[in-house]
Amino acid sequence: MVASYPRGAGSAPRLRSLALPTASLLALFAACHMEAKNPTLQFSLSTAVGGAAEVDEEGDPLLPPDVQAHIQGALEMLCGTPSAPQFMVTEDWYDDGFNPNYPQYPADDMGSGELSDEELEAIAASNELRFRLQLELAAEGRYDEVRIPSHMVDLQAYYDDLRADLAAERAAAEAGEGDPEELEFLEGELSEGAFVNWYPTLRESAEMYRQQCLHCHGVEGGGDGTTADFLNPRPRDYRHGTFKFTAMNAKARPRREDLYRILEQGVTGTAMPSFRRFSRAEVWGLVDYVRLLAVRGEVERDLAYTYRNDFEGDGVLPLSNVLAAYETVWDKWMSAPVNYLAFDGEIPAATPELIARGREIYFDAQSGNCQSCHGDYGLGDGPAAYELNEDGTFKLDENGDRISAYADDWGHPIYPRNIARGIIRGGKRPIDIYRRIYAGINGTPMPGIGESKNADGDPLLSDEDMWALVHFTRSLTERPEPIVHASPDHGGGHADDHGAAADTHEETH
Amino acid sequence: MRLLYALLLLLVPVLGVYTFVTADQHGWWFPDNVSTYGPSIDRLFYLIQAMVAITFIGTEVLLAWFMYKYSKRRDDRGVFSHGNHKLEMVWTAIPAVLLLVIAFAQMGTWAEIKFQKGFPDGEFSMDRPIAEVVASQFDWRAIYPGEDGVIGTMDDLENPFEFVVPVDEDVVFNLRSRDVIHAFFVPQFRLKQDALPGHTIPVWFNATEEGVYDLICAELCGWGHYKMAGRVRVVSRPEYDQFLADLDQEWFSNGMEEVQ
């Protein structure tokens, strides 16, 4: 600024020197006041293994472009787009009155009836908190000052309509032609009903998903958002319909309640946080949208599979095949509650005797056989889970880390849990661990042993054995030292039995 | 022209004082204090605020005046100055004294909040904390000790996101981090404490009003720092006991109540 200029040049250069900073400041202000435009998102086809846009080694697509276009179009018809997500209602559903777009309404009255009356009450109570500022203003009749959160686009539209109707009704009342009942209804909706009974539409949930989930889980729910590359483990890819931490027996689809619980609790030890700061309705809405993405991904994989393996003719699959694939996927989701897994009885107390018995099962190659993967000390370093050299030692990669022998369903290497760290992703409650051991973990090599039979056809483990194993697993998570260490060299079973393993507690992988 | 620049510069203290005076009306000032030691933190803040305000306004006015008086004129020549020893002594001594004043003024408050030998020793103490609050990328969870009162055992109860405490009681909890440095910050409690990985840090407070308060991570902890929110819910003693009972029931549930 103090740059020298020729003497006697007048004041013009000074003014000019002001021009640049002034212009930049103005530009900055303008930029701050510009409306942030949301990019219009589009669903694309999956390039993952089994996806419709998968390519071979040379980079050529496995399915020709016209087939891909057909799949793309079919999916758009069935599940909509990110800005207008919607499940297609098939003819049968329409006749039955079933509509999966509205879980809050009864299954025979254009809804899917997946929210109990108690849950609907809880949602209303939670809405009262969520909208307390809006309700305060509306209670005073100051409808015009009510501001609605930006992602609730349909609530905004509904509220605007109500306000317009109210204005018209009031004008009519002044002219002596008004309908008092209608006026009362409008005022009731404006001051309370619209907020207390709010349940997000899929469009609103998609906007919420865009703000909260998309950066990790991706537009299509493929676990390939921009921040996904920074995460270990990677975010869940919904498109298989496989979810790891559920309350299901068998490799079934999760219930909506299972997804809700994950959103509410978060997944400890991963980047998935708890979403309890949002209202119940908002979290249920996210569950609905995640299910839409999962259904879309499953249908895509199904159609891609059919085109690659079973489809003889040229041209495109008939509509009936597409709809059949859609309904098959839906049936899996709707039948999820049948596979719900709980323990009918009182959970036995975690006595030292029971824990010691659990320890035996942990090491018993014929029943539990847990140590083969989870290791002698529960550190997740058992030989069966890793690549081994011929002499039985671990193969190591260039960083000196052991190499996993297995990949999960999504193609990522998978390691057995280090139980001794005390971080159990699927939940640390006894019943959570019971479900993991009983039914295994979907998409991973962790097997379920709850219903295994021995050579005589009898159950391998009694209920008490199962709980012994659960309590033993829980005892490994204790700190500073577990009650009983898993250690092949120890007699095991009592509180003072932990010396040898205490030093092996550092994180190994 | 030089008058214009001087006045422009003078806008800085004028706007600064204006925002300060009107901050309360706009809701930009402190949230209500609900902590027993909050008032002494606020007193310290106002003490420093007064010192800073006087210094800020004085130096800004002086700068504006200098800008007007000593701006370059067409035919001036520069003046060489070797400085002024007395002036420098004065402007070194005054801040030094002020720093000492702050250092002594804060000692009592610091000792009350942070010194472990002065920690509350009632129902909750450093040996028997109410819970362990664990920070991780990017959420908070409270781990209550369960029946045996010891954290890290099989009867622990975990509550994600929400830390529930009884009102009007001295509450001691342990703060831990699972990955990087986080900071436990509840503005209404006037309480901020870093959570360091590998350390278990005892913290205490006494909340004087029931309510729901935002728990914020106050240490840039990674890409998700902005969304690392939690909640502290201050409830009456009966509600607190009920909360623990409900949590215990949910924690040791056999899953059958969900069967429809």
Contacts between the chains, C-beta under 8 A, distances in Angstrom:
chain1	res1	chain2	res2	distance
A	2	B	72	7.9
A	7	B	74	7.6
A	11	B	1	6.7
A	14	B	1	6.6
A	116	B	260	7.5
A	212	B	227	7.8
A	227	B	223	6.0
A	227	B	224	7.9
A	230	B	223	6.8
A	247	B	255	6.5
A	247	B	258	7.5
A	257	B	258	6.8
A	264	B	160	7.4
A	265	B	160	5.2
A	266	B	139	5.4
A	266	B	141	7.7
A	266	B	160	5.4
A	266	B	161	7.7
A	268	B	136	7.5
A	268	B	141	7.4
A	269	B	178	8.0
A	271	B	137	6.2
A	271	B	138	7.1
A	271	B	224	7.1
A	273	B	138	5.2
A	273	B	139	3.7
A	273	B	224	7.4
A	273	B	227	7.2
A	273	B	228	7.5
A	274	B	139	5.0
A	274	B	141	7.4
A	274	B	160	4.0
A	274	B	161	4.3
A	276	B	160	6.5
A	276	B	161	4.0
A	276	B	162	6.6
A	276	B	231	7.7
A	277	B	161	6.6
A	277	B	229	5.4
A	277	B	230	8.0
A	277	B	231	6.7
A	337	B	260	7.0
A	340	B	255	7.9
A	340	B	258	7.0
A	340	B	259	6.5
A	341	B	255	7.2
A	342	B	254	6.0
A	342	B	255	3.2
A	342	B	256	4.8
A	342	B	258	6.8
A	342	B	259	6.1
A	343	B	254	4.3
A	343	B	255	6.2
A	343	B	256	7.2
A	344	B	254	7.4
A	344	B	256	5.9
A	345	B	254	6.8
A	346	B	254	7.1
A	347	B	252	6.5
A	347	B	254	5.5
A	350	B	154	5.8
A	422	B	152	7.8
A	423	B	178	7.8
A	428	B	156	8.0
A	428	B	158	6.2
A	429	B	250	7.8
A	429	B	251	5.3
A	429	B	252	7.3
A	429	B	253	7.2
A	430	B	251	8.0
A	430	B	252	6.3
A	431	B	253	5.9
A	431	B	254	5.9
A	431	B	255	4.8
A	435	B	255	7.8
A	471	B	154	7.4
A	474	B	154	5.1
A	475	B	154	6.1
A	477	B	154	7.7
A	478	B	152	6.1
A	478	B	153	5.6
A	478	B	154	6.1
A	479	B	152	4.2
A	480	B	152	6.8
A	483	B	154	7.8
